Amino acid sequence: MQLSKRTIGVAVGVAAVIALIGTGVAVASNDDDATDRSIEGSALQKATDAALAETGQGEVTGTEVNDEESYYEVEVTLDDGSQVDVQLDRAFHVVSSDADHEDDN
């Protein structure tokens, strides 16, 4: 059975689209932020209060539940522009507090 040039062209086009979709899914699955869950509701207010009490200043610019280091993570941007990650347990007690050094990569 011989296939026409049009049939072959359509098949190649479909294969290319499938390959591009597969690549997009692979990239998305390697993105840590894709699975991050922000703190919500009353827990957000408690986590914010605890983090700002720890840093003494700043603005909460990010939160995460079930962080790899603690139950809650609160990112605080200080008045000088630097960032501090405040790690909290389930009871909103500070576990640790570290300057956030994001890689440029």
Secondary structure, DSSP 8 states (H G I E B T S, - for coil): ----HHHHHHHHHHHHHHHHHHHHHHHHHT-GGGG-B---HHHHHHHHHHHHHHHSS-EEEEEEES-SSSSEEEEEE-TTS-EEEEEE-TT--EEEEEE------
